[in-house]
Amino acid sequence: MELHHIAQARRSLTSCGFMHTDRSGLYVPLEKKFLLPMVLQPNQTAVFTKEVTGKTVWALRAISSDQGLATVTGVRLQIQLPSGRFLFGGNGIDVGQFAWVGSYRYWLSDEQDIEPGGKLSITLTDTNAGGLGSALAVNLLFEGCYKYYYRGQGNNGGLTLASSVPRYQGIVNENVLAPCWMAGYGPATPPGFQDDFFVYSSSTVAIPLTGPLSTTAEIPIDNGLDFVMGRILVDLEPDATVTAGNVLIRLRTGDGYALMDDYLDVAKYLAGAEWLGNWKIRGGDQIVADIALVDSAGSGNMNVNIHLEGVKRRAL
């Protein structure tokens, strides 16, 4: 998108009375939609992802579905945004009650800006007794627009390395995930608080290789004391008859925030590593671990136990 094209579009739109601005500046919106076709098998929980492509910020404004106002029941839908936020609380919403097309599509009260490369994660779960009678096809259409900035600090394709971007800019492209030690300071106890080392552990979860291959583990956080987590540890204890299998985990809190935007082989890539920044969970909340077993072989159970290392933070 050349600058003179953006300028021409801006003149046309503003002449008609439309001014499009956000905290990053004045922009020209160009419509863009992303289609995600999905197929859910009976008795299955499946996660589908859609990557946002392009050279500038894309704003999600609405979602259409081909299953809205239909007779499909017992299939739950959950949508996770690249920011980690879940669109719905709890276990999601019935796919037949979610949205349809036209005036019946799902409108977001606040449009969600997504950087190029961001991924939308959609979870479909068959909760019918005995399972669906046959495979179910679900199509979601994510509707929005590219934001081509005419004036301001918006990014129109000149993406740079995160290490060269200031940590806080007050615009869409903030580098808020830059480790604090790059600025010369490290995680420390805030003034007026006391930190006490603590480890929360889940109960042992057994995943049978015969299925279901996905489950959840819940770790409640004590009331009145926030928990600041800095490390995750995972114990995997397969039965002697299990010959292969990888365990994928996604951590989230009860209020809808997710630590990662997709399932991850935590035991392989994350367990035991010191984090560059801590994760604060409010007292009275809970951490929910979505667990899935993939590429398994043999028989028996894969036993999973999760430990969260950190500190309990109390006011003095």
C-alpha positions as CSV (number, residue, x, y, z in Angstrom):
1,M,0.0,0.0,0.0
2,E,1.7,3.2,-1.2
3,L,1.4,6.4,0.7
4,H,-0.3,8.3,-2.1
5,H,-3.0,5.6,-2.3
6,I,-3.6,6.0,1.4
7,A,-3.8,9.8,0.9
8,Q,-6.4,9.5,-1.9
9,A,-8.5,7.1,0.2
10,R,-8.3,9.5,3.2
11,R,-9.5,12.4,1.1
12,S,-12.4,10.4,-0.3
13,L,-13.5,9.1,3.1
14,T,-13.1,12.4,5.0
15,S,-15.1,14.2,2.3
16,C,-17.9,11.9,3.0
17,G,-17.7,12.7,6.7
18,F,-15.8,9.7,7.9
19,M,-12.7,10.2,10.1
20,H,-11.0,7.1,11.4
21,T,-8.6,7.6,14.2
22,D,-7.2,5.6,17.1
23,R,-4.4,6.1,19.6
24,S,-1.9,5.4,16.8
25,G,-3.1,8.1,14.5
26,L,-5.3,8.7,11.5
27,Y,-5.9,5.6,9.4
28,V,-7.7,4.4,6.3
29,P,-9.7,1.2,6.9
30,L,-9.7,-1.4,4.1
31,E,-12.1,-4.4,4.6
32,K,-10.5,-7.8,5.1
33,K,-12.1,-11.1,6.2
34,F,-10.6,-14.4,7.3
35,L,-12.5,-17.7,6.8
36,L,-11.8,-20.6,9.1
37,P,-13.4,-24.0,8.1
38,M,-13.4,-26.6,10.8
39,V,-14.6,-30.3,11.1
40,L,-15.3,-31.8,14.5
41,Q,-15.4,-35.6,14.9
42,P,-17.7,-37.3,17.4
43,N,-16.5,-37.3,21.0
44,Q,-13.7,-35.0,20.1
45,T,-12.2,-31.8,21.5
46,A,-10.3,-30.0,18.8
47,V,-8.4,-26.7,18.6
48,F,-8.2,-24.8,15.3
49,T,-6.0,-21.8,14.6
50,K,-6.2,-19.0,12.1
51,E,-3.2,-16.7,11.5
52,V,-3.8,-13.1,10.7
53,T,-1.7,-12.2,7.6
54,G,-0.9,-8.9,6.1
55,K,1.6,-6.0,6.5
56,T,-0.3,-3.8,9.0
57,V,-2.7,-4.0,11.9
58,W,-5.9,-5.8,11.4
59,A,-9.0,-4.9,13.5
60,L,-11.5,-7.7,14.3
61,R,-15.0,-6.3,14.4
62,A,-17.5,-9.1,13.9
63,I,-17.8,-12.9,13.5
64,S,-20.2,-14.8,11.3
65,S,-21.1,-18.5,11.5
66,D,-22.9,-21.0,9.3
67,Q,-24.3,-22.8,12.4
68,G,-26.1,-20.0,14.1
69,L,-29.9,-20.4,14.6
70,A,-29.5,-24.1,13.6
71,T,-30.5,-27.3,15.3
72,V,-27.0,-28.3,16.3
73,T,-26.8,-28.8,20.1
74,G,-24.2,-30.1,22.5
75,V,-21.2,-28.6,20.7
76,R,-19.4,-25.9,22.7
77,L,-17.4,-23.1,21.1
78,Q,-14.6,-21.1,22.7
79,I,-12.6,-18.3,20.9
80,Q,-9.2,-17.1,22.2
81,L,-7.7,-13.9,20.9
82,P,-3.9,-13.4,20.3
83,S,-3.8,-11.3,23.4
84,G,-4.7,-14.3,25.5
85,R,-8.2,-13.2,26.3
86,F,-11.0,-15.7,25.9
87,L,-14.1,-14.2,24.2
88,F,-16.5,-16.1,26.5
89,G,-16.3,-17.2,30.1
90,G,-16.4,-20.7,31.4
91,N,-16.6,-23.5,28.8
92,G,-17.7,-21.2,26.0
93,I,-21.1,-21.1,24.3
94,D,-23.2,-23.5,22.3
95,V,-22.2,-23.2,18.7
96,G,-25.8,-23.2,17.6
97,Q,-26.5,-20.1,19.8
98,F,-23.4,-18.2,19.0
99,A,-24.0,-16.2,15.8
100,W,-25.3,-16.4,12.3
101,V,-24.9,-14.0,9.3
102,G,-25.9,-10.5,8.4
103,S,-27.7,-8.7,11.2
104,Y,-27.4,-11.8,13.4
105,R,-23.6,-12.0,13.4
106,Y,-21.6,-11.5,16.6
107,W,-20.4,-7.9,17.0
108,L,-17.5,-7.0,19.3
109,S,-18.3,-4.0,21.4
110,D,-14.6,-3.0,21.2
111,E,-12.7,-3.9,18.1
112,Q,-9.6,-6.0,18.7
113,D,-6.4,-4.9,17.0
114,I,-4.2,-7.8,15.9
115,E,-0.7,-7.6,14.7
116,P,0.4,-9.5,11.5
117,G,1.2,-13.1,12.6
118,G,-1.3,-13.1,15.5
119,K,-3.3,-16.3,15.8
120,L,-7.0,-16.8,16.6
121,S,-7.5,-20.1,18.5
122,I,-10.9,-21.8,18.3
123,T,-11.9,-24.8,20.5
124,L,-14.8,-27.0,19.6
125,T,-16.0,-29.7,22.1
126,D,-18.5,-32.4,21.6
127,T,-20.5,-32.7,24.8
128,N,-23.3,-34.9,23.5
129,A,-24.0,-38.1,25.4
130,G,-22.7,-40.8,23.1
131,G,-21.2,-38.2,20.8
132,L,-22.4,-36.6,17.6
133,G,-24.0,-38.9,15.0
134,S,-21.5,-37.8,12.4
135,A,-18.7,-35.3,11.8
136,L,-19.8,-31.7,12.1
137,A,-18.5,-29.0,9.7
138,V,-18.4,-25.5,11.2
139,N,-17.3,-22.4,9.3
140,L,-16.5,-19.1,11.0
141,L,-15.9,-15.8,9.2
142,F,-13.8,-13.2,11.1
143,E,-14.7,-9.8,9.7
144,G,-12.7,-6.6,10.1
145,C,-10.3,-4.2,8.3
146,Y,-6.7,-3.5,7.8
147,K,-5.6,-0.2,9.3
148,Y,-3.4,1.7,6.9
149,Y,-2.1,4.7,8.8
150,Y,-1.9,8.1,7.1
151,R,-0.7,10.1,10.0
152,G,0.7,8.9,13.3
153,Q,2.9,6.1,14.5
154,G,1.0,3.2,13.1
155,N,2.9,0.5,11.2
156,N,2.1,0.1,7.5
157,G,4.4,-2.8,6.9
158,G,7.8,-1.6,8.1
159,L,8.1,-4.2,10.8
160,T,11.3,-4.2,12.8
161,L,12.9,-6.4,15.3
162,A,11.3,-6.3,18.8
163,S,14.7,-5.6,20.3
164,S,14.8,-2.2,18.4
165,V,11.3,-1.1,19.6
166,P,10.9,0.9,22.8
167,R,9.2,-1.0,25.6
168,Y,6.3,1.5,26.0
169,Q,5.2,3.8,23.2
170,G,1.5,4.3,23.8
171,I,0.6,2.8,20.4
172,V,-0.4,-0.6,19.0
173,N,3.1,-1.8,18.5
174,E,4.3,-1.6,22.1
175,N,7.0,-4.0,23.1
176,V,5.5,-4.8,26.4
177,L,6.9,-8.3,26.4
178,A,10.5,-7.1,26.4
179,P,12.3,-8.5,29.5
180,C,12.6,-5.9,32.2
181,W,16.3,-6.6,32.6
182,M,16.9,-5.0,29.2
183,A,16.0,-1.7,30.9
184,G,18.4,-2.3,33.8
185,Y,16.1,-3.7,36.5
186,G,14.7,-7.1,37.5
187,P,11.6,-8.6,39.2
188,A,11.5,-7.4,42.8
189,T,9.1,-7.2,45.7
190,P,7.1,-3.9,45.4
191,P,7.5,-1.5,48.4
192,G,5.0,-2.3,51.1
193,F,4.7,-6.0,50.3
194,Q,6.3,-9.3,51.5
195,D,6.9,-12.3,49.3
196,D,6.9,-15.8,50.6
197,F,8.2,-18.7,48.5
198,F,5.4,-21.2,47.6
199,V,4.6,-24.0,45.2
200,Y,1.1,-24.9,44.1
201,S,0.6,-28.4,42.8
202,S,-2.3,-30.0,40.9
203,S,-3.7,-33.4,41.6
204,T,-2.4,-36.2,39.4
205,V,-4.3,-36.4,36.2
206,A,-4.5,-39.7,34.4
207,I,-5.1,-39.6,30.6
208,P,-6.0,-43.1,29.2
209,L,-4.6,-43.8,25.8
210,T,-8.0,-45.2,24.8
211,G,-9.5,-41.7,25.3
212,P,-10.6,-39.2,25.9
213,L,-7.2,-37.7,25.2
214,S,-7.9,-34.2,26.6
215,T,-8.8,-33.1,30.1
216,T,-8.3,-30.2,32.6
217,A,-6.6,-29.8,35.9
218,E,-7.6,-26.9,38.3
219,I,-5.3,-25.3,40.9
220,P,-7.2,-22.9,43.2
221,I,-5.3,-19.9,44.6
222,D,-5.8,-19.0,48.2
223,N,-8.1,-16.1,49.0
224,G,-6.6,-12.8,50.1
225,L,-3.1,-13.5,48.8
226,D,-1.9,-12.9,45.2
227,F,0.4,-15.6,43.7
228,V,3.3,-14.4,41.5
229,M,4.5,-17.4,39.4
230,G,7.9,-17.5,38.0
231,R,8.4,-21.1,37.0
232,I,6.4,-24.1,35.9
233,L,7.4,-27.8,36.6
234,V,5.7,-30.8,35.0
235,D,5.9,-34.5,36.1
236,L,5.1,-37.0,33.4
237,E,4.8,-40.6,34.6
238,P,3.6,-43.0,31.8
239,D,2.6,-46.5,32.7
240,A,5.1,-49.2,31.7
241,T,2.9,-50.2,28.8
242,V,2.9,-46.7,27.2
243,T,5.5,-46.7,24.5
244,A,5.1,-43.1,23.1
245,G,3.2,-39.9,23.7
246,N,3.6,-36.1,24.1
247,V,1.6,-34.0,26.5
248,L,0.5,-30.5,25.5
249,I,-0.6,-28.0,28.1
250,R,-2.3,-24.6,27.9
251,L,-2.5,-22.5,31.2
252,R,-5.2,-20.0,31.8
253,T,-7.0,-18.4,34.8
254,G,-10.6,-18.5,35.8
255,D,-11.1,-14.9,34.7
256,G,-10.3,-15.8,31.1
257,Y,-6.6,-14.8,30.8
258,A,-4.4,-17.3,29.1
259,L,-0.6,-17.5,29.5
260,M,-0.1,-19.0,26.0
261,D,-2.3,-18.6,22.9
262,D,-2.1,-22.3,22.0
263,Y,-1.2,-25.7,23.4
264,L,2.5,-26.1,24.1
265,D,4.8,-29.0,24.9
266,V,5.5,-27.4,28.3
267,A,7.6,-30.3,29.6
268,K,9.9,-30.1,26.6
269,Y,10.2,-26.3,26.1
270,L,9.2,-24.5,29.2
271,A,9.3,-26.6,32.4
272,G,12.1,-25.6,34.8
273,A,13.1,-22.5,32.9
274,E,13.4,-19.2,34.7
275,W,11.0,-16.7,33.2
276,L,12.0,-13.2,32.2
277,G,8.8,-11.8,33.8
278,N,6.5,-13.1,36.4
279,W,2.8,-14.0,36.1
280,K,0.5,-12.6,38.8
281,I,-2.7,-14.4,39.7
282,R,-5.2,-12.7,41.9
283,G,-6.1,-14.3,45.2
284,G,-9.3,-16.4,45.0
285,D,-8.8,-17.1,41.3
286,Q,-7.7,-20.4,39.9
287,I,-5.3,-21.7,37.3
288,V,-6.8,-24.1,34.8
289,A,-4.5,-26.3,32.8
290,D,-5.9,-27.7,29.6
291,I,-4.1,-30.9,28.9
292,A,-4.0,-33.0,25.7
293,L,-2.2,-36.2,24.8
294,V,-0.9,-36.5,21.2
295,D,1.1,-39.0,19.2
296,S,0.5,-41.8,21.8
297,A,1.2,-45.5,21.4
298,G,0.8,-48.5,23.6
299,S,-1.7,-48.9,26.3
300,G,-2.4,-47.7,29.8
301,N,-2.4,-44.1,31.2
302,M,-0.2,-41.1,30.9
303,N,-0.1,-39.5,34.4
304,V,0.5,-35.7,34.6
305,N,1.2,-33.6,37.7
306,I,1.8,-29.8,37.4
307,H,3.7,-27.6,39.9
308,L,3.7,-23.8,39.9
309,E,6.6,-22.2,41.6
310,G,6.5,-18.6,42.8
311,V,5.7,-16.4,45.8
312,K,2.6,-15.5,47.8
313,R,2.5,-11.7,48.0
314,R,1.0,-10.1,51.1
315,A,0.7,-6.4,52.1
316,L,2.7,-5.4,55.2
